[in-house]
């Protein structure tokens, strides 16, 4: 039996790895548009961008590993169409060339996401951060005195700002919201990150609609305004799609199976019902790529494995380390309970719990590395009011 995986990123490579670990002996074809073997993306905005780690440390496996495990890794190859009736994938070289067909018994879509581009009249190129090449270009640009302008104060924007400051660049961040990460963390915790970055010399311009004049002096302009799931291939194949209100992406069931029982989807593109959160979510994080890759591989290998893991995210900015579990969703939360002091600039450690109807819907810690299991276990649990509540918010629309 042949399993074809479209997308040679972390999710696809993890699925291929787990298939072999589960004892699957059939053919595995792993198709990737990039010419670099599968790699993890967090180092692109963390250790590799900072210059602390070599890129090879981000590889899922050395390139030779795939042949050694009888996995047909086809880099520099783009899937252009899926013929569900004939069960074939049409592929061609990224640089152009003859189109060929690859047959499948089961097909896994792990096509990931692309950075949202930004164009402004009178302004030159905006860089983004999604690939190895993007990160290398930014790392080379960050120098003492370089003027860096970043549009967007989300996770990527802030991590890039921290890397640029540590390289000695002058950094200005523009954001429409009142505080960084307001949509995800709310005003009070977002203010912690604002204080952190201002304390390290970042010029944060919040509640701002950026103009060409604001960017006139910038040597480097970076758009960090989110990503768009790469669902065109799935949509063209006629697979059922999640609505925008459901988070978008490809609609999958608990076992990550699409509307076609022979086709599965994971990672950035997969929208599924979460049993703990009680709603449909689509998560664009590192942990989800890994864990969904493992779960779907077990199902493909013959052991149906529903995916139930809570969303997880981590960040490193300056001396701050954070882990976050859960998601308030469109329904938001009633309050935020905070345990500890929140002066992260000076190394304080604290925990925060987003609570709706006395139930924890998300939790995080900052610099409290004994709290990782506790915050995960807290999500879905009852929590009576025990702290001065922060203002209610909308939460993360995932």
C-alpha positions in Angstrom: 0.0 0.0 0.0 1.3 3.5 -0.9 0.9 6.5 1.4 1.7 9.9 -0.2 2.3 12.9 2.0 2.1 16.3 0.4 4.1 18.8 2.5 7.6 18.0 3.7 7.5 20.3 6.7 7.5 19.2 10.4 4.0 17.7 10.3 4.6 15.7 7.2 8.0 14.5 8.3 6.7 13.6 11.7 3.9 11.5 10.1 6.4 9.7 7.9 8.7 9.0 10.9 5.8 7.7 13.0 4.6 5.4 10.2 7.9 3.6 10.2 8.0 3.5 14.0 4.5 2.0 14.0 5.9 -0.8 11.8 4.3 0.3 8.5 6.3 -1.3 5.7 4.5 0.0 2.7 5.7 2.8 0.3 5.9 6.3 1.7 6.4 9.3 -0.7 7.0 12.6 1.0 6.7 15.6 -1.4 8.1 19.1 -0.5 8.4 22.3 -2.5 11.5 23.5 -0.6 14.9 22.1 -1.5 15.9 21.8 2.2 15.0 18.6 4.0 12.1 18.9 6.6 12.9 21.2 9.4 11.3 22.8 12.5 10.2 26.4 12.2 10.5 27.8 15.8 14.3 28.2 15.4 13.7 30.6 12.5 12.5 33.2 14.9 14.5 32.0 17.9 17.9 30.3 18.1 18.8 30.4 14.4 17.7 34.0 13.9 19.7 35.0 17.0 22.8 33.3 15.6 23.0 30.9 18.6 22.3 27.7 16.7 23.4 26.3 13.4 20.6 25.5 10.9 21.3 21.8 11.0 20.0 21.6 14.6 16.5 22.5 13.2 16.4 19.5 10.8 13.9 16.8 11.7 16.4 14.3 10.4 19.6 14.4 8.2 18.7 14.1 4.6 20.2 10.6 4.4 17.8 9.3 7.1 14.9 9.2 4.7 16.6 6.9 2.2 17.8 4.8 5.1 14.2 4.3 6.2 12.9 3.7 2.7 11.0 7.0 2.5 10.9 8.5 -1.0 11.7 12.2 -0.2 11.1 14.4 -3.2 12.3 17.9 -2.6 11.9 20.8 -4.9 8.6 19.2 -6.1 5.1 20.8 -6.1 1.8 19.0 -6.1 -0.4 20.7 -8.6 -3.6 18.6 -8.5 -5.3 15.6 -6.9 -7.4 13.2 -8.9 -9.6 11.6 -6.3 -11.3 9.2 -8.7 -8.1 7.8 -10.1 -6.3 8.3 -6.7 -3.3 10.0 -8.2 -1.4 13.2 -7.4 0.0 15.4 -10.2 3.4 16.8 -9.4 6.1 18.9 -11.2 9.5 20.4 -10.4 9.2 23.8 -8.7 11.4 25.4 -11.3 9.3 24.0 -14.1 9.5 20.7 -16.0 7.4 17.7 -16.9 4.4 16.9 -14.9 4.2 13.3 -13.5 1.7 11.3 -11.5 2.0 9.5 -8.2 -0.6 6.9 -7.2 -1.8 6.6 -3.6 -3.9 4.3 -1.5 -4.0 6.9 1.2 -3.1 10.6 1.0 -2.0 13.0 3.7 -2.2 16.7 3.2 0.3 18.7 5.3 0.6 21.7 3.1 1.2 24.3 5.9 0.7 28.0 5.5 2.2 31.1 3.8 3.0 34.5 5.3 0.5 37.2 4.5 2.2 39.7 2.2 2.1 43.4 2.7 2.2 46.1 0.0 2.1 49.8 0.5 2.3 52.6 -2.1 5.5 54.4 -2.0 7.2 51.8 0.2 9.8 49.2 -0.9 9.9 45.5 -0.1 8.5 44.0 3.1 10.3 40.9 4.3 8.5 38.1 6.0 9.5 35.1 8.1 8.4 31.7 7.1 11.3 29.8 5.6 15.0 29.1 6.1 15.8 31.7 3.4 13.6 34.3 5.1 15.4 33.8 8.5 18.8 33.9 7.0 18.0 37.1 5.2 16.8 38.7 8.4 19.8 37.5 10.4 22.1 39.0 7.8 20.2 42.3 7.9 20.2 42.7 11.7 23.3 44.7 12.6 24.3 47.4 15.1 22.4 50.6 14.2 20.3 49.1 11.4 16.8 50.6 11.6 14.2 47.9 11.6 10.4 48.5 11.2 8.1 45.6 12.0 4.4 45.7 11.2 2.5 43.5 13.7 3.0 42.8 17.4 2.0 39.2 17.4 4.2 36.3 18.4 6.4 36.4 15.3 6.7 40.2 15.3 7.8 40.3 18.9 10.3 37.4 18.5 11.8 39.1 15.5 11.9 42.4 17.4 13.8 40.7 20.3 16.3 39.1 17.9 16.9 42.5 16.1 17.4 44.3 19.4 19.9 41.7 20.6 21.8 42.2 17.4 22.0 45.9 18.2 19.4 47.1 15.6 17.1 50.0 16.3 13.6 48.6 16.3 10.1 50.1 15.9 7.0 48.0 16.0 3.7 49.2 14.6 0.4 47.6 15.8 -3.3 48.5 15.5 -4.2 47.0 18.9 -3.7 48.9 22.2 -1.1 46.3 23.5 0.9 43.5 21.9 -0.9 40.2 21.7 -4.2 41.7 22.8 -6.3 39.4 20.7 -4.6 36.3 22.3 -3.7 37.3 25.8 -5.9 40.3 26.6 -4.9 43.8 27.8 -3.3 43.0 31.2 -0.9 40.2 30.0 -0.3 42.0 26.7 0.9 44.9 28.7 3.6 42.6 30.3 5.1 42.1 26.8 4.8 45.8 26.1 6.8 46.6 29.2 9.3 43.9 28.3 10.1 45.2 24.9 10.1 48.9 25.8 12.5 48.0 28.6 14.8 46.5 26.0 14.7 49.7 23.8 12.0 48.8 21.3 9.8 51.7 20.1 6.3 50.2 20.4 3.7 52.3 18.5 0.4 50.9 19.5 -3.1 51.8 18.3 -1.4 52.9 15.1 -2.3 52.7 11.4 1.2 52.7 9.8 1.8 55.0 6.9 4.6 55.3 4.2 6.0 58.3 6.1 6.4 56.2 9.2 8.7 53.8 7.3 10.7 56.3 5.3 13.9 55.9 7.4 13.7 52.2 7.9 16.6 50.1 6.5 14.6 46.9 6.9 10.8 46.5 6.8 9.1 43.3 8.0 5.5 42.3 7.7 4.5 40.0 10.7 0.7 40.1 10.1 -0.1 36.4 10.2 -0.3 33.5 7.8 -2.8 32.0 5.4 -3.4 28.2 5.4 -2.4 26.7 2.0 -5.7 25.0 1.2 -5.9 25.6 -2.6 -5.0 22.1 -3.5 -7.6 20.6 -1.1 -10.2 23.0 -2.2 -9.6 22.3 -5.9 -9.9 18.6 -5.2 -13.4 19.2 -3.8 -12.7 18.4 -0.2 -15.1 19.9 2.4 -13.8 23.2 3.8 -14.4 24.7 7.3 -16.1 28.0 7.3 -14.4 31.2 8.4 -16.4 31.2 11.6 -15.1 27.7 12.2 -11.5 28.9 11.8 -11.2 28.0 8.1 -9.0 25.2 6.7 -9.8 21.7 5.6 -12.6 20.1 7.5 -11.5 16.9 9.3 -13.0 14.5 11.8 -11.6 13.4 15.2 -9.1 11.1 13.4 -8.0 13.9 11.0 -9.8 12.4 8.1 -11.3 14.7 5.4 -14.6 14.3 3.6 -12.8 11.8 1.4 -12.1 8.7 3.6 -8.8 8.1 1.8 -7.5 11.6 2.4 -6.3 13.1 5.7 -5.1 16.6 6.7 -3.0 17.8 9.5 -1.1 20.9 10.8 -1.9 24.5 9.8 -4.6 23.5 7.4 -6.7 21.1 9.6 -9.9 22.3 11.3 -11.3 19.8 13.8 -13.7 19.6 16.8 -11.8 19.7 20.1 -13.5 17.6 22.8 -12.2 19.7 25.7 -12.6 23.1 24.2 -16.0 22.1 22.8 -15.6 23.8 19.4 -13.9 23.6 16.1 -10.3 24.9 16.0 -7.4 25.2 13.6 -4.0 25.6 15.2 -0.9 27.0 13.5 1.7 25.9 16.1 4.8 23.7 16.3 3.3 21.3 18.9 0.2 20.6 16.8 2.3 19.8 13.7 4.2 17.2 15.8 1.3 15.6 17.7 -1.1 15.5 14.8 1.6 14.0 12.7 2.0 11.2 15.2 -1.8 10.7 15.7 -2.6 10.5 12.0 0.3 8.1 11.3 -1.1 5.7 13.9 -4.5 5.9 12.1 -2.9 5.4 8.7 -1.0 2.4 10.1 -4.2 0.8 11.3 -4.9 2.0 14.8 -7.6 4.7 14.7 -6.3 7.5 16.9 -8.6 10.5 17.7 -6.7 13.8 18.2 -7.5 15.3 21.6 -4.4 17.3 22.6 -4.9 20.9 23.8 -3.3 23.7 21.7 0.2 24.6 23.0 2.5 27.4 22.2 5.9 28.6 23.6 8.0 31.7 23.1 11.4 33.0 24.0 12.0 36.7 24.1 15.2 38.1 25.7 15.3 36.4 29.1 11.6 35.6 29.1 10.3 32.1 28.5 6.7 31.3 28.3 4.4 28.3 27.7 0.7 28.7 26.9 -2.0 26.0 26.7 -5.6 26.1 25.6 -7.6 28.8 23.8 -10.5 31.0 24.9 -11.9 31.1 21.4 -14.6 33.5 20.1 -16.6 33.3 23.4 -13.7 34.9 25.2 -13.3 34.8 29.0 -14.7 36.5 32.1 -11.5 37.1 34.0 -7.8 36.4 34.1 -6.4 35.1 37.4 -2.7 35.9 37.9 -0.5 34.1 40.5 2.8 35.9 41.1 4.3 39.3 40.1 4.3 40.2 36.4 7.5 42.3 36.1 8.9 40.0 33.4 11.5 42.6 32.5 13.2 42.0 35.8 12.8 38.2 35.8 9.6 37.7 37.7 7.8 34.4 37.3 4.1 34.1 37.2 1.1 32.0 36.1 -2.1 33.2 34.4 -5.4 31.5 33.9 -8.2 32.6 31.5 -11.5 31.7 33.1 -15.0 31.5 31.6 -18.0 30.5 33.8 -15.5 29.4 36.5 -13.8 27.0 34.1 -10.2 27.4 32.9 -10.1 27.8 29.1 -6.4 28.7 28.8 -3.4 29.0 31.0 0.2 30.1 30.8 3.4 30.5 32.8 6.2 32.9 32.4 9.7 31.8 33.6 8.1 29.2 35.9 9.4 25.9 34.5 7.9 23.8 37.3 4.4 24.8 36.1 4.3 23.2 32.7 2.2 20.2 33.7 0.1 22.2 36.1 -1.1 24.7 33.5 -1.9 21.9 31.1 -3.9 20.0 33.7 -5.7 23.1 34.7 -7.4 23.7 31.3 -11.0 22.4 31.6 -11.0 22.4 35.4 -13.1 24.4 37.8 -11.6 27.6 39.2 -13.5 29.8 41.7 -12.8 33.5 41.7 -9.7 34.1 43.8 -8.0 37.1 42.2 -8.8 40.6 41.2 -10.2 40.0 37.7 -8.7 41.6 34.6 -11.1 43.1 32.1 -13.0 40.6 30.0 -11.8 40.0 26.5 -12.5 38.1 23.3 -9.6 35.7 23.5 -7.8 33.9 20.7 -10.0 33.2 17.7 -8.5 29.8 16.8 
